[in-house]
Amino acid sequence: MFTPKYPPQDTAPARTISAPTILAPAVSAPNVYSPTPYVPAPAPVPNRPAVQLTAGSTLALAAGGGALVLVVGTVLVSMLLAVAITAASVAVCAVTVRSILTSDRR
């Protein structure tokens, strides 16, 4: 019941793929266009690395990363504080409405 059911194996013969045959023109006429393959020149490889880090740039990168962490942390903490203040004010409103309703019944 829990064993998988596989479809039957394919019994078709395997196809062999051969390289395409390039035929040469039978007669070379003077006005016939014969394209030549375009091979682009290799791109020059630079001797230096793409990014060069000096002591000053490393220090600037570390300071920028630290500033980014502080800004993101400040934003997240302020959002959490906004949610907490909203929840507290909703709780105060709920207690006030409840006390009004209970005092109204007496």
Number of C-alpha atoms within 10 A of each C-alpha: 4 4 5 6 7 6 6 6 6 7 6 6 6 7 6 5 6 6 5 6 6 6 6 7 9 6 7 10 8 6 6 9 8 8 6 6 6 6 6 6 6 6 6 6 6 7 6 7 7 7 6 8 11 9 8 9 11 12 12 12 13 12 12 12 12 11 12 12 12 12 12 11 12 12 12 12 12 12 12 12 12 12 12 12 12 12 12 12 12 12 12 12 12 12 12 12 12 12 11 11 11 10 9 8 6 5
